Each structure stands twice: as structure tokens, then as C-alpha cells.
Amino acid sequence: MRVRSRATPTSPTIWCRTRWCGRRDIARALATLVEEQRAVLLLVMLEGLSYREVADIQAVPIGTVMSRLARARAHVKASLEGERTALRRVK
């Protein structure tokens, strides 16, 4: 996914392959994630925590954090590019 930042203080946007994606698009994509995937994505991407720190917080193995993060990133990317993804439950 090519991401070019064109954010301004009032309307953050990113380039989503074929169009500019705004705050609403990103929020919509995040809202469709399974809770465990959303939590991992936000802790790593926004809070800047390491995989080990997230694993400790969620009391799961580091491999679980890595797989949840990979699935979350793929789902958000597909959502922003307008593709339909199959929802998958995380146990």
C-alpha cells in the first residue's frame, strides 16, 4: 500500500492507491475490525508500543500479536481500497 501523507491540522488524509482517504474512511475501516485486532493495531501504530509490550498487556504470546497486527493491517488496507474482506473471528 502506497501511503503519501497530505495531512493538515484540520483534515488528516492519506493517499489510498486511487483516492484520498479522510478521517471518516479510516474510522470506518477501524470500526469493522475485530476488537482484538483493533486493539493491537492502535497500541502499536498510535501508542508506539513494541510487540512485546502489547503481548504483555494483552497476556498473549508475541506471535499472536504479530498475526493480529498483520490481519488488521490487511483488513484496513482492503477497506480503504474499497475491497470487500471476509470477516474472521479471533478466538
N, CA, C and O atoms as a GROMACS GRO file, in nm:
protein
  364
    1MET      N    1   0.085  -0.117   0.000
    1MET     CA    2   0.000   0.000   0.000
    1MET      C    3   0.089   0.123   0.000
    1MET      O    4   0.170   0.142   0.090
    2ARG      N    5   0.073   0.203  -0.098
    2ARG     CA    6   0.146   0.329  -0.103
    2ARG      C    7   0.073   0.431  -0.018
    2ARG      O    8  -0.046   0.456  -0.038
    3VAL      N    9   0.144   0.490   0.073
    3VAL     CA   10   0.082   0.590   0.160
    3VAL      C   11   0.163   0.718   0.148
    3VAL      O   12   0.280   0.723   0.184
    4ARG      N   13   0.098   0.821   0.097
    4ARG     CA   14   0.160   0.953   0.092
    4ARG      C   15   0.080   1.042   0.186
    4ARG      O   16  -0.042   1.051   0.176
    5SER      N   17   0.147   1.105   0.273
    5SER     CA   18   0.078   1.189   0.370
    5SER      C   19   0.046   1.326   0.310
    5SER      O   20   0.131   1.389   0.248
    6ARG      N   21  -0.074   1.369   0.331
    6ARG     CA   22  -0.117   1.503   0.291
    6ARG      C   23  -0.202   1.559   0.404
    6ARG      O   24  -0.307   1.619   0.380
    7ALA      N   25  -0.157   1.539   0.523
    7ALA     CA   26  -0.235   1.578   0.640
    7ALA      C   27  -0.222   1.726   0.670
    7ALA      O   28  -0.115   1.786   0.658
    8THR      N   29  -0.333   1.783   0.710
    8THR     CA   30  -0.334   1.918   0.761
    8THR      C   31  -0.393   1.911   0.900
    8THR      O   32  -0.461   1.813   0.932
    9PRO      N   33  -0.372   2.009   0.983
    9PRO     CA   34  -0.425   2.002   1.119
    9PRO      C   35  -0.577   1.985   1.125
    9PRO      O   36  -0.628   1.928   1.221
   10THR      N   37  -0.648   2.033   1.025
   10THR     CA   38  -0.794   2.026   1.032
   10THR      C   39  -0.854   1.904   0.963
   10THR      O   40  -0.963   1.861   0.999
   11SER      N   41  -0.786   1.849   0.864
   11SER     CA   42  -0.842   1.734   0.795
   11SER      C   43  -0.734   1.635   0.754
   11SER      O   44  -0.683   1.641   0.642
   12PRO      N   45  -0.699   1.544   0.844
   12PRO     CA   46  -0.594   1.448   0.810
   12PRO      C   47  -0.642   1.352   0.701
   12PRO      O   48  -0.753   1.298   0.708
   13THR      N   49  -0.559   1.333   0.601
   13THR     CA   50  -0.591   1.241   0.493
   13THR      C   51  -0.466   1.163   0.456
   13THR      O   52  -0.355   1.206   0.484
   14ILE      N   53  -0.486   1.049   0.393
   14ILE     CA   54  -0.376   0.972   0.338
   14ILE      C   55  -0.415   0.928   0.198
   14ILE      O   56  -0.533   0.919   0.165
   15TRP      N   57  -0.316   0.900   0.116
   15TRP     CA   58  -0.342   0.854  -0.019
   15TRP      C   59  -0.369   0.704  -0.014
   15TRP      O   60  -0.287   0.627   0.036
   16CYS      N   61  -0.484   0.662  -0.066
   16CYS     CA   62  -0.525   0.522  -0.066
   16CYS      C   63  -0.530   0.468  -0.208
   16CYS      O   64  -0.638   0.440  -0.260
   17ARG      N   65  -0.417   0.455  -0.269
   17ARG     CA   66  -0.398   0.400  -0.402
   17ARG      C   67  -0.473   0.474  -0.512
   17ARG      O   68  -0.411   0.515  -0.610
   18THR      N   69  -0.605   0.492  -0.501
   18THR     CA   70  -0.681   0.556  -0.608
   18THR      C   71  -0.746   0.687  -0.567
   18THR      O   72  -0.801   0.758  -0.651
   19ARG      N   73  -0.742   0.719  -0.439
   19ARG     CA   74  -0.809   0.840  -0.392
   19ARG      C   75  -0.754   0.881  -0.256
   19ARG      O   76  -0.682   0.805  -0.191
   20TRP      N   77  -0.790   1.001  -0.215
   20TRP     CA   78  -0.756   1.047  -0.081
   20TRP      C   79  -0.856   0.990   0.018
   20TRP      O   80  -0.976   0.997  -0.005
   21CYS      N   81  -0.807   0.935   0.127
   21CYS     CA   82  -0.893   0.880   0.232
   21CYS      C   83  -0.890   0.974   0.351
   21CYS      O   84  -0.782   1.012   0.398
   22GLY      N   85  -1.005   1.011   0.398
   22GLY     CA   86  -1.013   1.102   0.511
   22GLY      C   87  -1.036   1.032   0.642
   22GLY      O   88  -1.037   0.909   0.651
   23ARG      N   89  -1.055   1.112   0.743
   23ARG     CA   90  -1.074   1.062   0.879
   23ARG      C   91  -1.192   0.965   0.888
   23ARG      O   92  -1.185   0.863   0.957
   24ARG      N   93  -1.302   0.998   0.819
   24ARG     CA   94  -1.419   0.910   0.822
   24ARG      C   95  -1.390   0.773   0.763
   24ARG      O   96  -1.433   0.671   0.817
   25ASP      N   97  -1.317   0.771   0.651
   25ASP     CA   98  -1.282   0.643   0.587
   25ASP      C   99  -1.198   0.558   0.681
   25ASP      O  100  -1.220   0.437   0.694
   26ILE      N  101  -1.102   0.620   0.746
   26ILE     CA  102  -1.015   0.548   0.837
   26ILE      C  103  -1.093   0.498   0.958
   26ILE      O  104  -1.077   0.383   0.999
   27ALA      N  105  -1.178   0.582   1.015
   27ALA     CA  106  -1.260   0.542   1.129
   27ALA      C  107  -1.352   0.427   1.092
   27ALA      O  108  -1.372   0.334   1.171
   28ARG      N  109  -1.410   0.433   0.973
   28ARG     CA  110  -1.499   0.326   0.926
   28ARG      C  111  -1.422   0.194   0.912
   28ARG      O  112  -1.471   0.089   0.951
   29ALA      N  113  -1.302   0.202   0.857
   29ALA     CA  114  -1.220   0.081   0.841
   29ALA      C  115  -1.182   0.023   0.977
   29ALA      O  116  -1.186  -0.099   0.996
   30LEU      N  117  -1.146   0.109   1.071
   30LEU     CA  118  -1.110   0.061   1.206
   30LEU      C  119  -1.231   0.001   1.278
   30LEU      O  120  -1.217  -0.096   1.353
   31ALA      N  121  -1.348   0.058   1.256
   31ALA     CA  122  -1.469   0.010   1.323
   31ALA      C  123  -1.509  -0.130   1.279
   31ALA      O  124  -1.577  -0.201   1.352
   32THR      N  125  -1.466  -0.170   1.160
   32THR     CA  126  -1.504  -0.304   1.112
   32THR      C  127  -1.408  -0.413   1.159
   32THR      O  128  -1.432  -0.531   1.134
   33LEU      N  129  -1.301  -0.374   1.226
   33LEU     CA  130  -1.206  -0.473   1.276
   33LEU      C  131  -1.261  -0.546   1.398
   33LEU      O  132  -1.342  -0.491   1.472
   34VAL      N  133  -1.218  -0.668   1.416
   34VAL     CA  134  -1.246  -0.742   1.539
   34VAL      C  135  -1.174  -0.670   1.652
   34VAL      O  136  -1.064  -0.618   1.632
   35GLU      N  137  -1.232  -0.665   1.769
   35GLU     CA  138  -1.178  -0.588   1.882
   35GLU      C  139  -1.031  -0.619   1.911
   35GLU      O  140  -0.952  -0.527   1.932
   36GLU      N  141  -0.993  -0.747   1.911
   36GLU     CA  142  -0.854  -0.783   1.941
   36GLU      C  143  -0.758  -0.726   1.837
   36GLU      O  144  -0.649  -0.681   1.872
   37GLN      N  145  -0.799  -0.728   1.711
   37GLN     CA  146  -0.715  -0.674   1.605
   37GLN      C  147  -0.706  -0.522   1.614
   37GLN      O  148  -0.598  -0.465   1.597
   38ARG      N  149  -0.818  -0.457   1.641
   38ARG     CA  150  -0.819  -0.311   1.654
   38ARG      C  151  -0.729  -0.267   1.769
   38ARG      O  152  -0.653  -0.172   1.755
   39ALA      N  153  -0.739  -0.336   1.882
   39ALA     CA  154  -0.658  -0.300   1.999
   39ALA      C  155  -0.509  -0.311   1.968
   39ALA      O  156  -0.433  -0.221   2.002
   40VAL      N  157  -0.468  -0.420   1.904
   40VAL     CA  158  -0.327  -0.438   1.871
   40VAL      C  159  -0.281  -0.330   1.774
   40VAL      O  160  -0.174  -0.271   1.792
   41LEU      N  161  -0.360  -0.304   1.672
   41LEU     CA  162  -0.324  -0.203   1.573
   41LEU      C  163  -0.306  -0.066   1.637
   41LEU      O  164  -0.209   0.004   1.609
   42LEU      N  165  -0.399  -0.028   1.723
   42LEU     CA  166  -0.391   0.103   1.787
   42LEU      C  167  -0.274   0.113   1.885
   42LEU      O  168  -0.207   0.215   1.893
   43LEU      N  169  -0.251   0.005   1.960
   43LEU     CA  170  -0.139   0.007   2.055
   43LEU      C  171  -0.004   0.018   1.984
   43LEU      O  172   0.085   0.089   2.030
   44VAL      N  173   0.010  -0.051   1.873
   44VAL     CA  174   0.138  -0.048   1.801
   44VAL      C  175   0.153   0.079   1.719
   44VAL      O  176   0.255   0.147   1.727
   45MET      N  177   0.050   0.112   1.641
   45MET     CA  178   0.061   0.224   1.548
   45MET      C  179   0.046   0.362   1.614
   45MET      O  180   0.121   0.454   1.583
   46LEU      N  181  -0.048   0.376   1.704
   46LEU     CA  182  -0.072   0.507   1.765
   46LEU      C  183   0.006   0.528   1.895
   46LEU      O  184   0.061   0.635   1.918
   47GLU      N  185   0.010   0.424   1.978
   47GLU     CA  186   0.079   0.439   2.106
   47GLU      C  187   0.228   0.412   2.095
   47GLU      O  188   0.305   0.450   2.184
   48GLY      N  189   0.269   0.347   1.987
   48GLY     CA  190   0.412   0.322   1.966
   48GLY      C  191   0.470   0.212   2.054
   48GLY      O  192   0.591   0.209   2.077
   49LEU      N  193   0.385   0.123   2.102
   49LEU     CA  194   0.434   0.014   2.187
   49LEU      C  195   0.500  -0.094   2.103
   49LEU      O  196   0.467  -0.112   1.986
   50SER      N  197   0.593  -0.165   2.164
   50SER     CA  198   0.658  -0.277   2.095
   50SER      C  199   0.564  -0.398   2.098
   50SER      O  200   0.468  -0.402   2.174
   51TYR      N  201   0.594  -0.496   2.013
   51TYR     CA  202   0.514  -0.618   2.012
   51TYR      C  203   0.517  -0.684   2.149
   51TYR      O  204   0.415  -0.734   2.197
   52ARG      N  205   0.633  -0.686   2.211
   52ARG     CA  206   0.648  -0.747   2.344
   52ARG      C  207   0.559  -0.676   2.446
   52ARG      O  208   0.493  -0.741   2.527
   53GLU      N  209   0.557  -0.543   2.444
   53GLU     CA  210   0.474  -0.467   2.538
   53GLU      C  211   0.326  -0.497   2.517
   53GLU      O  212   0.252  -0.512   2.614
   54VAL      N  213   0.283  -0.504   2.392
   54VAL     CA  214   0.144  -0.536   2.362
   54VAL      C  215   0.111  -0.678   2.408
   54VAL      O  216   0.004  -0.702   2.462
   55ALA      N  217   0.203  -0.771   2.385
   55ALA     CA  218   0.182  -0.909   2.429
   55ALA      C  219   0.166  -0.916   2.580
   55ALA      O  220   0.081  -0.989   2.631
   56ASP      N  221   0.247  -0.840   2.652
   56ASP     CA  222   0.236  -0.838   2.798
   56ASP      C  223   0.104  -0.776   2.843
   56ASP      O  224   0.040  -0.828   2.936
   57ILE      N  225   0.062  -0.669   2.780
   57ILE     CA  226  -0.064  -0.602   2.816
   57ILE      C  227  -0.183  -0.694   2.793
   57ILE      O  228  -0.273  -0.703   2.876
   58GLN      N  229  -0.182  -0.764   2.678
   58GLN     CA  230  -0.296  -0.850   2.644
   58GLN      C  231  -0.282  -0.992   2.696
   58GLN      O  232  -0.372  -1.074   2.679
   59ALA      N  233  -0.170  -1.022   2.757
   59ALA     CA  234  -0.143  -1.156   2.812
   59ALA      C  235  -0.158  -1.265   2.706
   59ALA      O  236  -0.224  -1.366   2.728
   60VAL      N  237  -0.094  -1.241   2.591
   60VAL     CA  238  -0.093  -1.338   2.481
   60VAL      C  239   0.051  -1.352   2.432
   60VAL      O  240   0.134  -1.265   2.459
   61PRO      N  241   0.081  -1.460   2.360
   61PRO     CA  242   0.215  -1.474   2.304
   61PRO      C  243   0.243  -1.367   2.200
   61PRO      O  244   0.151  -1.312   2.139
   62ILE      N  245   0.371  -1.337   2.179
   62ILE     CA  246   0.409  -1.234   2.083
   62ILE      C  247   0.367  -1.271   1.941
   62ILE      O  248   0.336  -1.184   1.861
   63GLY      N  249   0.364  -1.400   1.910
   63GLY     CA  250   0.320  -1.445   1.778
   63GLY      C  251   0.175  -1.410   1.752
   63GLY      O  252   0.137  -1.379   1.639
   64THR      N  253   0.094  -1.414   1.856
   64THR     CA  254  -0.047  -1.377   1.844
   64THR      C  255  -0.059  -1.228   1.812
   64THR      O  256  -0.141  -1.189   1.729
   65VAL      N  257   0.022  -1.147   1.876
   65VAL     CA  258   0.023  -1.003   1.848
   65VAL      C  259   0.060  -0.980   1.703
   65VAL      O  260  -0.003  -0.899   1.634
   66MET      N  261   0.161  -1.049   1.656
   66MET     CA  262   0.208  -1.031   1.519
   66MET      C  263   0.101  -1.072   1.418
   66MET      O  264   0.081  -1.003   1.318
   67SER      N  265   0.033  -1.183   1.443
   67SER     CA  266  -0.070  -1.227   1.348
   67SER      C  267  -0.191  -1.135   1.351
   67SER      O  268  -0.249  -1.105   1.246
   68ARG      N  269  -0.231  -1.090   1.470
   68ARG     CA  270  -0.344  -0.996   1.479
   68ARG      C  271  -0.312  -0.865   1.406
   68ARG      O  272  -0.397  -0.809   1.338
   69LEU      N  273  -0.189  -0.818   1.422
   69LEU     CA  274  -0.148  -0.694   1.358
   69LEU      C  275  -0.146  -0.710   1.206
   69LEU      O  276  -0.191  -0.621   1.133
   70ALA      N  277  -0.095  -0.822   1.158
   70ALA     CA  278  -0.092  -0.846   1.013
   70ALA      C  279  -0.233  -0.852   0.955
   70ALA      O  280  -0.260  -0.796   0.849
   71ARG      N  281  -0.323  -0.920   1.024
   71ARG     CA  282  -0.462  -0.929   0.977
   71ARG      C  283  -0.530  -0.793   0.981
   71ARG      O  284  -0.605  -0.757   0.890
   72ALA      N  285  -0.504  -0.717   1.086
   72ALA     CA  286  -0.564  -0.584   1.098
   72ALA      C  287  -0.516  -0.492   0.987
   72ALA      O  288  -0.596  -0.422   0.925
   73ARG      N  289  -0.387  -0.493   0.960
   73ARG     CA  290  -0.332  -0.408   0.853
   73ARG      C  291  -0.390  -0.447   0.718
   73ARG      O  292  -0.426  -0.360   0.638
   74ALA      N  293  -0.400  -0.577   0.692
   74ALA     CA  294  -0.455  -0.623   0.564
   74ALA      C  295  -0.601  -0.583   0.550
   74ALA      O  296  -0.645  -0.543   0.443
   75HIS      N  297  -0.677  -0.593   0.658
   75HIS     CA  298  -0.819  -0.558   0.656
   75HIS      C  299  -0.838  -0.408   0.632
   75HIS      O  300  -0.920  -0.367   0.551
   76VAL      N  301  -0.761  -0.326   0.703
   76VAL     CA  302  -0.772  -0.181   0.687
   76VAL      C  303  -0.731  -0.140   0.546
   76VAL      O  304  -0.797  -0.057   0.484
   77LYS      N  305  -0.624  -0.198   0.496
   77LYS     CA  306  -0.580  -0.168   0.360
   77LYS      C  307  -0.689  -0.202   0.259
   77LYS      O  308  -0.721  -0.121   0.172
   78ALA      N  309  -0.747  -0.320   0.271
   78ALA     CA  310  -0.853  -0.361   0.179
   78ALA      C  311  -0.975  -0.270   0.192
   78ALA      O  312  -1.037  -0.235   0.091
   79SER      N  313  -1.009  -0.232   0.313
   79SER     CA  314  -1.124  -0.144   0.334
   79SER      C  315  -1.102  -0.008   0.270
   79SER      O  316  -1.192   0.047   0.206
   80LEU      N  317  -0.982   0.048   0.286
   80LEU     CA  318  -0.953   0.179   0.230
   80LEU      C  319  -0.944   0.176   0.079
   80LEU      O  320  -0.967   0.277   0.013
   81GLU      N  321  -0.911   0.061   0.024
   81GLU     CA  322  -0.903   0.048  -0.121
   81GLU      C  323  -1.035   0.003  -0.183
   81GLU      O  324  -1.044  -0.017  -0.304
   82GLY      N  325  -1.137  -0.011  -0.099
   82GLY     CA  326  -1.270  -0.043  -0.149
   82GLY      C  327  -1.295  -0.190  -0.176
   82GLY      O  328  -1.394  -0.224  -0.240
   83GLU      N  329  -1.207  -0.277  -0.129
   83GLU     CA  330  -1.227  -0.419  -0.147
   83GLU      C  331  -1.307  -0.475  -0.032
   83GLU      O  332  -1.304  -0.423   0.079
   84ARG      N  333  -1.381  -0.581  -0.061
   84ARG     CA  334  -1.457  -0.648   0.045
   84ARG      C  335  -1.370  -0.758   0.103
   84ARG      O  336  -1.310  -0.837   0.030
   85THR      N  337  -1.363  -0.763   0.235
   85THR     CA  338  -1.284  -0.866   0.300
   85THR      C  339  -1.375  -0.957   0.380
   85THR      O  340  -1.479  -0.914   0.430
   86ALA      N  341  -1.336  -1.080   0.391
   86ALA     CA  342  -1.412  -1.174   0.474
   86ALA      C  343  -1.378  -1.146   0.619
   86ALA      O  344  -1.261  -1.136   0.655
   87LEU      N  345  -1.479  -1.133   0.701
   87LEU     CA  346  -1.456  -1.111   0.842
   87LEU      C  347  -1.418  -1.243   0.905
   87LEU      O  348  -1.476  -1.347   0.876
   88ARG      N  349  -1.319  -1.238   0.993
   88ARG     CA  350  -1.272  -1.359   1.058
   88ARG      C  351  -1.267  -1.335   1.206
   88ARG      O  352  -1.212  -1.235   1.252
   89ARG      N  353  -1.325  -1.425   1.280
   89ARG     CA  354  -1.326  -1.413   1.425
   89ARG      C  355  -1.194  -1.460   1.483
   89ARG      O  356  -1.139  -1.560   1.438
   90VAL      N  357  -1.145  -1.389   1.580
   90VAL     CA  358  -1.024  -1.429   1.651
   90VAL      C  359  -1.068  -1.490   1.782
   90VAL      O  360  -1.149  -1.432   1.855
   91LYS      N  361  -1.015  -1.606   1.812
   91LYS     CA  362  -1.055  -1.675   1.936
   91LYS      C  363  -0.978  -1.624   2.053
   91LYS      O  364  -0.998  -1.670   2.165
   0.00000   0.00000   0.00000
